[in-house]
Amino acid sequence: MVRAEKLEPPLTQALVEMAKARGGEMYKLKYRRKSEKSTRRKIHKILTENSKLSLDDVEIDDTVRYTMLIGDTPPGHHNTSVRQILAAFEGRGHSVVKVKNYWPKGDNYSGVNAVLRAPEGLAWEIQFHTTSSVETNGSTRDMYEEMRLVDTPLARKQELFDMMSAKWEAVP
């Protein structure tokens, strides 16, 4: 948590500037630091699903996390902006650990999620959304929260997934 406290202010400033330069904005910056309760829940889930891991083996890659809204006008602007922002952070010494493009249809979420590692070693997350995708994300949040609980029955998880996927199909 100490590394997150040190990393977050300059990272936030850089992201705000990058978003503005591309006609976008940072969304819900007040949630840029994962709460202790949420961190504990995530650690519990990881350890429950991977009984061979110890607490020392668990790395949380979103103790610092962001959402950036970037429109797609003209078409392709969103995609180009995501690539430019990730490249800019690589130029600042961050490494891109993973990028997941959830835009293809048939999923219970749409957006681009990336995990980067700061030069100091801390992993952090950024999600790239459009206005439409962030609105849908908000409307499906309760379903997502229920679906990710360890004790939610598998049949119920499938039902939630299907309901969420149907909502996401309408997002351009």
Order of alpha helices (4+ residues) and beta strands (2+ residues): alpha-beta-alpha-beta-alpha-beta-beta-beta-alpha-alpha-alpha
